């Protein structure tokens, strides 16, 4: 439970964001604020309306005019130069962006934000309170009972707490299992890495059968000795009827693993294929990378292709994107990236030819924290396509399929950068500019890059 003494966090700001996710309707971008410097008594989860950035730009420009000090220039807090040219910062406190009456308060040091396979729930591990939150994501925004209490905390129904839950939950993933008892029941499970002790916990989120939903999140068990400094985690998206061997597999990377490998875990069914109330969950194998990488890799994030055949993880020693064949259980590619890569996400691009997947491509987006850049790699060739500058300390991203945008959370400056993906067979990845939002009826630099949030730089981050 967040502390209620001290300084309450603002409900309409970006504060060291560490997670991003889209709601199912595509209207809201949800940002997870970590309260990294403990300035406030809680972190926050905020919903940002990205359906009308043009309107937000017009409102920001109006604020500039009101703030004009007579020198003919906008406020330096809302407009400034960068390595890419001029930047327009859309002030997040205006009513067209962060919807403050939806903001959720949570404990300090929340570290990840993921959606369930159905996309209608958000999963958040909170290191400061040793808990995992499950937040509803609907067409009209986010909810976990926060509107019903004055402290704006999630109610107990939306929290997973247990004395058996290991400390420092760090990253999360989720997957669905079809019950094998003759019913149409689908069970959604989640799993979390735990940074301090190298464990992975399993928890249940919900059961669905037709229109009936039983939402009773609960901790189930924890697997030990998975990976020293267990960090990145991802679930294979394949269903059991497509590939019984790999469906339900969970892949885990470790920051302090002296013998480089990817741990493979699985939730095992009974002899008749049924899932009981306390399923067996543990390591079932390892994908060794020692022949190719030799020593500790300081591995971070991992992502799995839509067809479930390839895994892509980022390592800091060397600074690289590593491709792994999940069928053959071996490393098959490596691309060097910039210093301190932290996050990898995959984007499936439709080449545009109907009923012909040959021109489709999967791109890996890699965020490099210390050099403020995103690396974009074609996973078919493992060739670097391009890099783009971000804000300071890129730490999370979300893909807006409807608007073909990539949102990047910049931890160190508390802003969100925006890239646009064009719809050509070989897409270009460029910055969202004022000209992309159309005319606002006010004077503006049309080539200026658009960002969300006012930059706020701390002294340092380790």
C-alpha positions in Angstrom: 0.0 0.0 0.0 1.4 3.4 -0.9 2.5 5.7 2.0 -0.1 8.3 2.8 2.3 10.6 4.7 4.7 12.9 3.0 4.2 14.6 -0.3 1.5 13.1 -2.5 2.5 12.7 -6.2 0.9 14.9 -8.8 -1.8 13.0 -10.7 -1.1 14.6 -14.1 2.6 14.3 -14.6 5.2 11.9 -16.0 7.7 11.1 -13.2 10.5 8.7 -14.2 8.4 6.6 -16.4 9.4 2.9 -16.7 6.5 1.3 -18.5 4.1 2.0 -21.4 1.1 0.1 -22.8 -1.9 0.8 -25.0 -5.5 0.2 -24.0 -7.6 -2.1 -26.2 -9.5 0.8 -27.8 -6.3 2.5 -28.8 -7.4 5.8 -27.3 -5.2 5.7 -24.2 -1.5 5.3 -23.7 -0.9 4.1 -20.1 2.4 5.2 -18.5 3.9 3.8 -15.3 5.7 6.3 -13.1 8.3 4.8 -10.7 9.0 7.6 -8.2 12.6 6.7 -8.5 14.0 9.6 -6.4 11.4 9.1 -3.7 10.4 12.7 -3.9 6.8 11.7 -3.4 5.1 9.1 -1.2 4.0 7.0 -4.1 4.4 6.2 -7.8 1.5 6.6 -10.2 -0.1 4.9 -13.2 -1.6 7.5 -15.6 -3.8 7.3 -18.7 -2.8 9.6 -21.6 -5.3 10.4 -24.3 -3.4 10.1 -27.6 -6.4 10.3 -29.8 -6.2 14.0 -30.3 -2.5 15.2 -30.2 -3.4 17.9 -32.6 -5.8 19.4 -30.0 -3.1 19.0 -27.3 -0.7 20.9 -29.5 -3.1 23.8 -30.0 -3.7 23.9 -26.2 0.0 23.9 -25.5 0.5 26.7 -28.0 -2.2 28.7 -26.3 -0.3 28.2 -23.0 2.9 29.5 -24.7 1.1 32.7 -25.7 -0.2 33.2 -22.1 3.4 32.7 -20.8 5.0 35.0 -23.3 7.4 37.3 -21.5 7.5 39.8 -24.4 10.6 38.6 -26.2 8.5 36.9 -28.9 9.7 33.4 -28.0 7.7 30.6 -26.3 8.5 29.5 -22.8 11.8 27.5 -22.8 10.1 24.9 -20.7 7.7 24.1 -23.5 10.0 24.5 -26.5 13.6 23.9 -27.1 16.5 22.8 -29.4 17.7 19.2 -29.6 20.2 17.1 -31.6 17.3 16.5 -34.1 16.2 20.2 -34.5 13.4 22.0 -32.7 11.1 20.1 -30.3 7.6 20.9 -29.1 6.8 19.5 -25.7 3.1 18.9 -25.3 2.4 19.9 -21.7 1.0 16.8 -20.0 -0.9 18.7 -17.4 -3.4 20.0 -20.0 -6.8 18.3 -19.9 -6.3 16.8 -23.4 -3.5 14.5 -22.4 -3.3 12.9 -18.9 -6.8 12.1 -17.6 -6.1 12.8 -13.9 -9.4 11.3 -12.6 -8.2 7.9 -13.8 -4.7 8.1 -12.1 -3.8 5.2 -9.8 -1.3 5.6 -6.8 1.0 2.7 -6.2 4.2 1.9 -4.3 7.6 3.1 -5.2 9.9 1.4 -7.7 7.3 -0.2 -9.9 9.4 -1.7 -12.7 7.3 -3.1 -15.6 4.0 -2.8 -17.4 2.5 -5.5 -19.6 -0.9 -6.5 -20.9 -2.6 -9.9 -20.8 -3.1 -11.8 -24.0 -6.6 -10.4 -24.3 -5.2 -6.9 -23.8 -7.9 -5.9 -21.3 -5.8 -6.1 -18.1 -2.4 -4.5 -17.1 0.2 -6.3 -14.9 2.5 -4.2 -12.8 5.2 -5.5 -10.4 6.0 -3.1 -7.6 9.3 -3.7 -5.9 8.8 -1.2 -3.0 5.7 -2.9 -1.8 6.5 -6.5 -2.9 3.3 -6.8 -4.8 1.8 -7.3 -8.2 -1.1 -5.2 -9.4 -3.7 -6.1 -12.0 -5.5 -3.1 -13.5 -8.5 -3.2 -15.8 -7.9 -1.6 -19.2 -11.2 -0.8 -21.0 -12.4 1.5 -23.7 -13.0 4.3 -21.3 -9.6 4.0 -19.6 -8.1 2.2 -16.6 -9.6 1.1 -13.3 -8.7 -0.9 -10.2 -11.1 0.6 -7.7 -9.0 3.7 -7.3 -12.0 6.0 -7.8 -13.7 4.6 -4.7 -11.0 5.7 -2.1 -9.5 9.0 -1.4 -5.9 7.8 -1.7 -6.5 6.5 -5.2 -5.0 3.1 -4.5 -6.0 -0.2 -6.1 -8.5 -2.2 -4.0 -7.5 -5.5 -2.6 -9.2 -7.5 -5.4 -6.7 -6.0 -7.9 -3.5 -6.7 -5.8 -1.5 -9.9 -5.4 0.2 -10.0 -2.0 1.5 -13.0 -0.2 4.2 -13.7 2.4 5.5 -16.4 0.0 5.9 -13.9 -2.9 9.6 -13.4 -3.3 11.1 -9.9 -2.9 11.8 -7.5 -5.8 9.3 -8.6 -8.5 10.9 -7.0 -11.6 9.5 -8.0 -15.0 6.2 -9.8 -15.9 4.6 -11.8 -18.6 1.3 -13.7 -19.0 -0.2 -16.5 -21.0 -3.4 -18.4 -21.5 -4.1 -22.1 -20.9 -7.1 -23.9 -22.3 -8.6 -26.3 -19.7 -8.5 -29.9 -20.8 -11.5 -31.1 -18.9 -14.0 -30.8 -21.7 -15.1 -27.3 -20.8 -14.5 -24.1 -22.8 -12.6 -22.6 -19.8 -9.5 -20.5 -20.5 -7.2 -19.6 -17.6 -4.9 -16.6 -17.7 -1.7 -17.0 -15.7 1.1 -14.5 -15.1 4.8 -14.9 -14.2 7.3 -12.5 -12.7 11.1 -12.5 -12.4 12.6 -11.6 -9.0 15.8 -9.7 -9.3 17.4 -10.3 -5.9 17.2 -14.1 -5.5 16.9 -15.3 -9.1 13.4 -16.7 -8.7 10.3 -16.7 -10.9 6.8 -16.6 -9.4 3.6 -17.9 -10.9 0.2 -16.3 -10.3 -3.3 -16.7 -11.5 -5.2 -13.8 -13.0 -8.6 -15.0 -14.2 -10.8 -17.7 -15.7 -13.1 -17.2 -18.6 -15.8 -19.5 -19.9 -18.0 -17.9 -22.6 -19.1 -14.5 -21.2 -18.5 -15.6 -17.6 -15.3 -14.2 -16.0 -13.9 -15.1 -12.6 -11.4 -12.5 -11.6 -9.6 -13.7 -8.5 -5.8 -12.9 -8.8 -3.7 -15.0 -6.5 -0.1 -16.1 -6.0 0.5 -19.8 -6.7 4.2 -20.7 -6.3 7.7 -19.7 -7.0 10.5 -21.5 -8.8 14.0 -21.2 -7.3 17.4 -21.1 -8.9 16.1 -20.0 -12.2 18.7 -17.4 -13.2 21.1 -15.3 -11.0 19.7 -11.7 -11.2 16.5 -13.0 -13.0 15.5 -10.1 -15.2 13.9 -10.5 -18.6 10.9 -12.8 -19.1 8.6 -13.6 -22.0 6.0 -16.3 -22.7 5.7 -18.3 -26.0 2.5 -17.1 -27.6 1.7 -20.5 -29.3 -1.4 -22.4 -28.1 -1.2 -26.1 -27.2 -3.2 -27.2 -30.2 -0.6 -25.5 -32.5 2.6 -26.7 -30.8 2.1 -28.8 -27.6 5.9 -28.9 -27.1 6.6 -25.2 -26.8 3.2 -23.7 -25.9 3.2 -22.4 -22.3 7.0 -22.1 -22.2 8.4 -19.2 -20.3 11.9 -17.8 -21.1 14.0 -16.1 -18.5 17.3 -14.2 -18.8 19.7 -13.3 -15.9 21.9 -10.3 -15.3 24.4 -12.2 -13.1 24.5 -15.5 -14.9 28.2 -16.5 -15.2 27.3 -19.3 -17.6 25.2 -17.6 -20.3 21.9 -19.4 -21.0 18.2 -18.8 -21.2 16.1 -20.7 -18.6 13.0 -22.4 -19.9 10.1 -22.9 -17.5 6.7 -24.5 -18.0 3.5 -25.0 -16.2 2.9 -28.7 -16.3 -0.5 -30.4 -16.5 -1.7 -33.6 -15.0 -1.6 -37.0 -16.8 -5.0 -36.2 -18.4 -3.9 -32.7 -19.4 -5.9 -31.0 -16.7 -4.7 -27.9 -14.8 -5.3 -28.2 -11.1 -5.5 -25.4 -8.5 -1.8 -25.8 -7.6 -0.1 -26.6 -10.9 3.6 -27.7 -11.1 5.8 -24.8 -12.4 9.5 -25.1 -12.7 12.6 -25.1 -15.0 12.3 -27.8 -17.6 15.4 -26.9 -19.6 18.1 -24.4 -20.6 19.2 -22.9 -23.9 23.0 -22.7 -23.5 24.8 -19.8 -25.1 28.2 -20.4 -23.7 29.9 -21.5 -26.9 29.0 -18.2 -28.6 29.1 -15.8 -25.7 31.7 -17.4 -23.4 31.0 -15.5 -20.2 28.5 -13.5 -18.2 26.4 -11.3 -20.5 24.4 -9.1 -18.2 21.3 -10.1 -20.1 18.2 -7.9 -19.9 15.0 -8.0 -21.9 13.7 -10.8 -24.1 10.9 -10.9 -26.7 9.4 -13.8 -28.7 8.2 -13.8 -32.3 4.6 -14.1 -33.1 5.1 -17.6 -34.6 6.9 -18.7 -31.4 10.0 -19.9 -33.2 12.5 -17.2 -32.4 13.5 -15.4 -29.2 15.4 -12.1 -29.2 17.3 -10.9 -26.1 19.5 -7.9 -25.4 22.8 -8.2 -23.5 25.2 -5.6 -22.2 28.3 -7.8 -22.4 28.6 -7.5 -25.4 26.1 -4.8 -26.2 24.0 -6.7 -28.7 20.7 -8.2 -29.8 21.0 -12.0 -29.7 18.7 -14.2 -31.9 17.8 -17.7 -30.6 16.1 -20.5 -32.4 13.6 -21.8 -29.8 13.1 -25.1 -31.7 16.8 -26.0 -32.2 17.6 -24.5 -28.8 20.6 -22.5 -30.1 21.9 -19.0 -30.8 21.5 -18.1 -34.5 22.4 -14.4 -34.8 24.0 -11.4 -33.2 23.8 -7.7 -34.0 25.9 -5.1 -32.2 23.9 -2.2 -30.7 24.8 0.9 -28.6 25.9 0.9 -25.0 23.6 -0.3 -22.2 20.7 -1.8 -24.1 17.8 -2.4 -21.8 14.6 -3.3 -23.6 13.7 -5.1 -26.8 10.2 -5.2 -28.4 9.1 -6.7 -31.7 7.0 -5.1 -34.4 5.3 -7.3 -37.0 5.1 -5.3 -40.3 2.6 -6.3 -43.0 4.3 -5.8 -46.4 0.9 -5.1 -48.0 0.5 -8.1 -50.4 -2.8 -9.8 -49.7 -2.5 -13.5 -48.7 1.3 -13.4 -49.2 3.5 -13.2 -46.1 6.7 -13.2 -48.0 7.1 -9.5 -47.9 6.1 -9.3 -44.2 8.9 -8.4 -41.8 9.6 -8.5 -38.0 11.6 -5.6 -36.7 13.3 -5.5 -33.3 13.3 -2.2 -31.5 16.2 -2.0 -29.0 16.4 0.9 -26.5 19.9 1.9 -25.4 19.7 3.7 -22.1 23.0 5.5 -21.7 23.3 6.8 -25.3 19.7 7.9 -25.7 18.9 5.9 -28.9 16.7 3.3 -30.4 18.2 0.7 -32.7 15.8 -0.8 -35.3 16.9 -4.2 -36.7 15.4 -6.4 -39.4 15.3 -9.8 -37.7 15.2 -11.7 -41.0 18.7 -10.5 -41.9 19.7 -9.3 -38.4 20.9 -6.1 -40.2 20.6 -2.7 -38.6 18.0 -0.6 -40.5 18.4 2.7 -38.7 18.9 4.4 -35.3 17.0 7.3 -33.9 17.7 9.6 -31.0 15.3 9.5 -28.1 15.0 11.6 -25.0 17.3 11.0 -22.0 17.3 7.4 -20.7 14.9 5.5 -22.9 13.4 2.8 -20.7 10.1 1.5 -22.2 8.0 1.5 -25.3 4.6 0.8 -26.7 3.4 0.3 -30.2 0.2 2.0 -31.4 -0.9 -0.2 -34.3 -3.9 2.0 -35.1 -1.8 5.2 -35.7 1.4 3.4 -36.6 3.4 5.0 -33.8 6.1 4.0 -31.4 5.9 5.7 -28.0 9.2 5.7 -26.0 9.3 6.5 -22.3 12.4 8.6 -21.5 13.2 7.8 -17.8 15.8 10.4 -17.1 13.9 13.4 -18.5 10.3 12.2 -17.8 9.0 12.6 -21.4 7.7 10.4 -24.2 9.2 10.5 -27.7 7.1 9.5 -30.6 8.2 7.8 -33.9 5.9 7.2 -36.9 6.0 4.0 -39.1 5.0 4.5 -42.7 3.0 1.8 -44.5 5.5 1.0 -47.3 6.8 -2.5 -47.9 10.1 -1.3 -46.4 8.9 1.1 -43.8 10.7 4.2 -42.7 10.8 5.2 -39.0 10.7 8.9 -38.5 9.8 11.4 -35.7 6.3 12.6 -35.2 6.4 16.3 -36.3 4.0 19.2 -36.0 3.2 18.8 -39.7 1.9 15.3 -39.1 -0.8 16.6 -36.8 -2.2 19.1 -39.3 -2.7 22.8 -38.9 -3.8 24.2 -35.6 -4.5 27.7 -36.8 -1.5 29.0 -34.9 2.1 29.8 -35.9 4.4 26.8 -35.5 7.6 25.2 -36.8 6.1 22.4 -39.0 9.2 20.3 -38.9 9.6 20.5 -35.1 9.5 17.1 -33.3 6.6 16.4 -31.0 7.1 15.0 -27.5 4.8 14.5 -24.6 5.8 16.0 -21.3 8.0 18.7 -19.9 11.7 17.6 -19.6 12.8 17.2 -16.0 16.4 16.0 -15.7 17.8 14.5 -12.4 21.4 14.7 -11.4 22.2 11.1 -12.3 20.9 7.6 -12.6 22.6 4.3 -11.9 
